[in-house]
């Protein structure tokens, strides 16, 4: 019978024996993987932190050779990144223990604390004994993620950090072509991390791969593996979705997500930026008690590029006008659309379309858009070409309101999970033919503008032209000096 360590090279096997570590079959498989970026979604007590520390140790010597070929000055730098310093503690402790066993820990430069913490590795010449330094980093502070070029990054409890923090790590990996290992336990299977796990799961990308590390794969803790009595008990008592997430390490997305086609790894691109002098399209969904959303995008090379948004609660229409006029891209606005509710009078207030027209000198188109017809338009844009993996829609990570409604981020308004979903019955089944009309402010704002630009879809999926009304304030009434509160449709 083959041993799990048989898939490892001789150097790694020697390191494991030197620190008296044994791996499960699946841990050994992950350790031997050569992809530059490895993502692990793990069950509880699956050994994620132990694996992370061994992955770092196994890459130390190859990194040193690479570092010398790059003609860099020592020491090499590595990062342990987490949402806060406390979440780096397990990996920090395991790495220190391994280095002590190998007599490679440089005690004078190694800290006991982790906020921030530092581990130094000896092995250089007498005048410069430190060959590498490991630093703990908090993802809450982007400034500490932008001062060095590490050789490798371990992201601890990766599901807890923001998508922005992940992108900062990618930027710092570039100078040294660094490697990345991230692991975490999912919380509700909502967010960028489960989405990336789904996208990387089959290893079809050149540099990325994802694994699930179930609790029962840790046969040192659960000798019976999947049939261990404790695992069988958890499977019996936990709800199915909870068991998949917490034990199997498999994302179990919330039922009823309207746009399950949306994939953060494909549809979110950090290089989705405003291009000056190209037409800008905006859609506006008014709100006060719920979010006011304005989505700004361009049509570049056959692709929607959603590059900016305003997504905020409790904003007066006059304040919104000021915010829009301050945008560098406002001069290029070629088309503006608004939810039809924005053309109505609300009590003693003027319609939002009228106020914006007076203050910005831009006219807003409007038409009642049926929910399913609008959603069909966006779904068509989200389709991915199976050969090129190119989509007709990409979004900047700065559009946090839109991404929260897609289930990639928590809401920027209150930090809660607010995903656009179908109605769910008490039994957990999707009911009805129309999604629940909430948590879709940014989505609707974009759809209004997309309908104006591209039209509806017929059952044959052929573009159907649409004519929207243009809101005009014929009396040219001024709203200056009046506070306008548009409460919008919830």
N, C-alpha and C positions, 0 to 999 in steps of 0.2 A: 504494500500500500504506500502510495506517495505521501510525503510529508508536506504540509503547507509551505515550509521554508524552501522546498525544492524549486519554486518559481523565482527565488531571489538569487542574486549574484553572490559570489564567494565573499566579497567585502562586506556586504550587508549581513550575511549569515554570521560572519565573524563578529561584527558589531553587536548583533543580537545576543550572541553567546557571551560576549564580554560584559554586557549589562544584565545578563540573566533574564531576557525577555522572550516570551513565546507569543506567537501570533495565531489567530484563527485563520482558516482557509481564506476567508473573504478579506481580512486585514492584510494578509500577505499578497493577495491579488492587487489590492489597491496600492500597497507599498511598491510593487513592481511596475506599476503603470508609469509610462513615460510622457503622458500628456503634460503640457505646460501648466494648465489650470485644471485642478481636480476639485469637484464639489461633492460633498457627502451629506446626505440627509440621514440622520441616525435615530434609532430608538433609544430609550433611556438605558443607561449602563451598557451601551454597546462598545465602549472603548474608544470613543472618538478622540478624546484628549491624549490618551496613550499613543494612538496611531499618529496623531499630529506631531508629537515629540519625536517619534522614531523616523517619520518622514524627514523632519528637519535634519536629524543626525545622519541619515543615510545620504543626504545631498551635500553635506559639508565638504567632503573631499572633492567631488566633481566640481562644486562651485569654486573651490580654491583654485583648481586648474584653469577654469574658465576665467576667473578673476585675473589671474596672472597673464593670460592671453590677451585680456582687454587692457593690459598695462595700467591697471588702477592701483592707487596707493592704499595699502591696508590701514585699518581693518575693514573687512567686509561687514555689511550691516544687514540685519534681518529684523523683521517686525512681527510682533504679536499684536494683532488689532482686534478690538471688541468694542461694543457700544460703550462700555465703561471699563475701567481698569480691573475691577473685581472679576470680570468674566475671562480674564487672561490667566487667572491664578493657577488653574490645574496644569495647563501647558507649561507655564513658567516653572512650576515646581518639578514636573516630570523631566524637563530638559536639564535643570540644575542637578537633579539626582543622577541622571545618565552621565553628565560631564564629570561629576565627582567620582563616579565609579571608574571612569576612564582616565582619571587624573588630568583632565583638560580644563577644569574650572579655574579661572584666574580670580582668586578670592579678593584681591585689593579693589578690583573694579566692579565687583558684583554686589548688587543691593539686596537687602532683605525685603524691602517694601516693593510694591508693584505699581505705585501710583504717582509717578511712573517708575518702572522697574528697569533694571539693566543687568544682563549677564554677559560676562566677557570670557572668551575662549583663548587659552594660551596655546602656544605652539610655534610662535615666530622666533626670530633671532633675539639675542640678549638685549639689544638696544630697543627692540620693538616686540615685546613678548606676546601682544594680543593680535591674533589673526582674524577674529570676528567678534562682533557685538550684537546682542539681541536686545531690542528695546520694546517695551510695551507701549501701545498707542491707544488713545481713546478716540473712537469715531465721532464723538460729540464735538470734538474740536478739529475742524478741517485744517487749521493752520499747522498742527503737528503732523499732518499727513503730507506736507508739501515741502519738506526741508532736506530730504535725503533720497538717494537712489538705492534701495535695498536689493540684495541678491535673491531674496525670497520673502514671501509674506504668508503668514498663517492668520486667517480670520477665524476667531473663536466665536461660537454661537452666532454664526453669520446671518441667520434669519432675523436677528435683532438690529442689525445695522441698516442704515438707509441706503437706497440706491445711489445717492450722491456720494456717500462714503466709499462704496464699492468702486465707483468710477475714479475717485481720487487715488485709490490703490492701483488701479490699472495705469494711470498716468505715471505714477512713481516706479512702476515695473519696467517701463520702456527703456530707460538709459542702459540698463544692464541685462535686458531681456530676461527679467527675473521670473521665477516660478511662483505659483499661487496654490495654496491648499486652504480650503474653507469647509467647515463642518458646522452643523447645527441641528437642533431639534425644531421642527416646525410648530408654529402657533396658529392653528386655524387654517393652515394651508393657503393663507392669503398673503400676497406680497410678491416682491420680485424674486425672492429666493426659491420658493416652490416653482415659480414660472421658469426660472433658469434650469432647475433640476429636470423639468419636463423636456426642455429644449436640448439639454446636453446628454440625456439619459442613454442614447444609443451610440454615443461616441462618433457620430458622423462628421462633426466639426474637426478641423485639423488640430486645434490646440486645446479643446475643452472636452471634458467627460464628466459624467455624474454617476454616483453610486448611491444605493440605499444600503445602510448598515443596520440590519435589524438587531434588536436586543438579543434574540436567540442565537445570533451568529457568534456571540461571546460565549463559547462553550465552556470556558473556565468558570463562568458564573452560572450558566444554565447548561449543565452537562447533557441534558436530553435534547438540546437544540430546539427545533420548532415544536417538538413533542414533549418538551420539559413540562412537568406538572404545573410549575408557576406560570409558564407561558400559556398553557392551555386554560388555566384559570383566568388570566387576564383576557384572553380571547372570549371567554364565556361571559365575563361580567362587564367588559367595556363596550360602549356603543361602537359599531363597526368603523365609523370614521375616526373615532378616537384611537381605536386599536391600530388602524393603519398608520396614523401619524406617530403615536407615542411608542409603539412597539416595532412595527415593520419599517418605520422611517419612510413611508410612501405618502406623497401628498394626497390629500382627500379634499379637493376644492369644494367650497360650499355649493350646495345644490342651487340651481336656478340662476347662475350667472348668465346674464343676457349675452354678453360678447365673449363666449368662451374661445373664440378664434384668436383673441388678443394674446400675444406672446411677447413678454418683455424683452426677451433675447433677440427678437426679430424686429419688433415694432418700435422699440425705444432706442434712439441713437443720440449720443452726446454731440455729434457733429451736425445736428439739426439746428441750424442757425439762420437768422434773418439775412437775406441777400439784398443789399440795397439796390434800388431802382427796378426791382421786380415787383409785379402787382401783389398786393397783400389783400387777403379775404378775411373778413371777421364775421363771427356770429355772436349774438348777444342774447342770453337768457336772463331776464330781469329777476331780481330777488332782493329781499331785505331780511326777513326772518330766516330764510334759507339762503343758500349761496347765490350771489350775483356772479355770473360767469361770462367772460368774453374770451373767445378763442381766436387766435390769429395764425394764419397759415399762408403758404405759398404753393403754387403748382409748378414744380421744377422737374424737367425731364420726365414727364409722365408720372410724377409722384407727389402726393400731398405731403407737405412738410410742416407739421404743426409745431411752431417754434416758440410761441409765447402765449400767455393767458393772464387774465385777471380773475381771481377766484377768491371771493371774500364775502363775509356776512356783515350786514349792517352798514352798507355803503350807500350814501345818498347819490342820486343821479348826477347832481352837480359835481360831487367828488369824483365820480366815475369819469365825467367829461374831462376834468383836470388830469386825471391819471392817463387817459387816452391821448390827450394832446401832448403829454410829456414823453410819450413813447417815440423812440428814434424812427420807428417804422411807420408812424402815422401818416407821413407825407406820401406814402406809397399805397394807401388804402384805395383799392379800386372797386370794392363791393362790400356793402355792409347789410347784414340781415338781422332781424329781431323777432323774437317770439311774438305772436299776434297779441298776447296779453299786454305787451309794451305799447300798443296803440290805443289802449283803453284808458278812460279817466278812472281814477281810483279816489273816490270822495271828492275833495276839493283840489286835488293835485292835477297837474297837466300830465298827459301821457309821457312815458320815458322817451319815446321816439321823438316827440316834439321838443322836449328839453334838450336832448342830444343834438337835434338838428340845429336848434338856435345857438348852442354853445360851440359846436364843432364844425358846423357848416357842411356836414355829411348827411345825406339822406339814407334812410334805412328801409330795405325791402321787407315785406312781411306776407305771410300766408299761413293758414292753418295747416299744419303737417300732421298726418296721422302717425301714431307712434310706430306701428309695425312697418309702414312704408318708409319712414325715416330710418329705422334701424336696418332695414334691408339695404339701403344705400351705403351705410357705413360698413356693414358686413361684407359687401362686395369689394370695398376698398381694402379691407383687411386681408383678403385672400392672398395667399403666397404662391408664387409660381413654383411648382414642385421641382423644376429643373434648376432654376437660378436662385431659388429661395428669396427672390426679390418681391417685395410687397408694394402696393400702390400707396401705402400710408406709413409714414414714420413720425415719431413724436419725440420732442425734446424731454429729457428728464426734469426740466424746469416746470413742465406743465403738470404740476402735482395734483391739481383738482381733477383733471381729466384722468390721470393715472389712478387716483384713488377710486374713482367710479368704475374703472376697469378691474379693480381688485389688485393692483400692483403695489400701491402704497396705502397707508392710512390717510384719512382726510386731513388736509392742511388747516382746516377750520378748527377742529376739536381733537385731532389725533385718534379718532375712533375709526373702526372698520365700517365704511359706508359704500357698499358695492351695489351697483345697479343690477337688480335681480327680478326674476319672475316671482309671482305669488306662490308661496309655499304653504301647503296645508299642514295641519297638526301631525299628520302621518309622515311628513317629509316629502310628499310628492308635489310636483309642479302642477298648479291648477290655473285654469283660465287661458285665454288666447292672447292676452295683452300683459306685458310686464307691469310691475308695480311702479307707479309714476312718482318715484322719489330717488334720490341719490343719482340723478342723471342731468344735473344742471349744465355741466361742461359738455357732456355728450350731446344734449339737445342743442346747445349753442353751436357746436360744430356742425351738427346735422342740418340746421337751418341754412347755413352757408353752403354746405355741400349740395343740398337740393337745388339751391339757386344756381350754382355753378354747373352741376352735372345732370340735374333732373332726377326724376324717379326711375325705378326699374319696372319694366313690364314683366309679366310672368315668363316671357321669353328671354328676360335679362338683357333687353335692348334699351338703350338710353331713351328716356321719354322726356321731351322738353317741357319745361314748366315756366309759366309766367307769374311772377310775384308782383303784388301791388307795391308801389313806392309811396311811403308815407310822406305827405307834404303838409306843412303848416301854412295853409293859404292865407290866414290872417296875420302871419308873421308875429304872433304874440311873444313878447319877451318874458322869460321866466326869471330874469335877474332880480335879486332882492327877495326871492321867495324860496323857502326851504321846501324841496320836493322829496317826499318819502314814498318810494314805490315799493309796495309790499309784495307785489308779484304773486304768481300762482305757486302754491306749494306742491 
